[in-house]
């Protein structure tokens, strides 16, 4: 499906594909992907690249979930230090 968005044309292929934006002078941008080397290659393989990106995001989110807090014993009172000035 093609959508006109101001001076850009958005190409929407499917639900699992990123939006491909073509400019009026021929520039291509893949919207949902954060990084890619070639916009043309990213547009061709957008479904696999987007799936890999989402997989990395879910791994990062599950690794960042906090583990249940473990109760520790209270810290021991500091030992007083004797100095010559105190004597």
C-alpha positions as CSV (number, residue, x, y, z in Angstrom):
1,X,0.0,0.0,0.0
2,X,1.3,3.5,-0.8
3,X,0.5,6.5,1.4
4,X,1.3,10.1,0.5
5,X,2.8,11.8,3.6
6,X,3.6,15.4,2.6
7,X,6.6,15.2,0.3
8,X,7.3,11.6,1.1
9,X,5.7,8.3,-0.1
10,X,5.4,5.6,2.5
11,X,5.4,2.0,1.3
12,X,3.6,-0.3,3.7
13,X,4.1,-3.9,2.7
14,X,2.6,-5.8,5.7
15,X,2.2,-6.1,9.4
16,X,5.7,-7.6,10.1
17,X,7.5,-5.2,7.7
18,X,8.9,-1.8,8.5
19,X,7.6,1.3,6.7
20,X,9.8,2.3,3.8
21,X,9.8,6.0,3.1
22,X,10.8,7.3,-0.3
23,X,11.6,11.0,-0.8
24,X,10.8,13.1,-3.8
25,X,14.5,13.1,-4.9
26,X,14.8,9.3,-4.5
27,X,16.1,8.9,-1.0
28,X,15.0,5.8,0.8
29,X,14.6,5.4,4.6
30,X,13.4,2.4,6.6
31,X,11.5,3.9,9.5
32,X,11.3,1.3,12.2
33,X,14.9,0.0,11.9
34,X,17.4,1.8,14.1
35,X,20.5,1.0,12.1
36,X,21.3,-0.5,8.7
37,X,24.2,-0.2,6.2
38,X,22.2,0.1,3.0
39,X,18.6,1.4,2.8
40,X,18.0,-0.7,-0.3
41,X,19.2,-3.9,1.5
42,X,17.2,-3.0,4.6
43,X,14.1,-2.5,2.5
44,X,14.5,-5.9,0.8
45,X,15.1,-7.8,4.0
46,X,13.1,-5.6,6.3
47,X,11.0,-8.4,7.8
48,X,14.1,-10.4,9.0
49,X,15.9,-7.3,10.2
50,X,12.9,-6.0,12.1
51,X,12.4,-9.5,13.7
52,X,16.0,-9.5,14.9
53,X,15.7,-6.0,16.3
54,X,12.6,-6.9,18.2
55,X,14.3,-10.1,19.5
56,X,17.2,-8.1,20.8
57,X,14.8,-5.6,22.5
58,X,12.9,-8.4,24.3
59,X,16.2,-10.0,25.4
60,X,17.4,-6.6,26.8
61,X,14.0,-6.0,28.5
62,X,14.1,-9.5,30.2
63,X,17.7,-9.1,31.3
64,X,16.9,-5.7,32.8
65,X,14.1,-6.9,35.1
66,X,15.2,-6.6,38.7
67,X,15.7,-9.8,40.8
68,X,13.9,-10.0,44.1
69,X,15.8,-8.0,46.8
70,X,17.8,-10.2,49.2
71,X,17.8,-9.1,52.8
72,X,21.2,-8.7,54.2
73,X,22.3,-8.5,57.8
74,X,22.8,-5.0,59.3
75,X,26.3,-3.6,58.9
76,X,28.6,-4.1,62.0
77,X,29.3,-1.0,64.1
78,X,32.7,0.6,63.2
79,X,35.5,-0.2,65.5
80,X,36.8,2.9,67.3
81,X,40.4,3.8,66.3
82,X,42.7,5.0,69.1
83,X,45.0,7.9,68.1
84,X,47.6,9.9,70.0
85,X,45.5,13.0,69.9
86,X,42.6,11.2,71.6
87,X,44.8,10.0,74.5
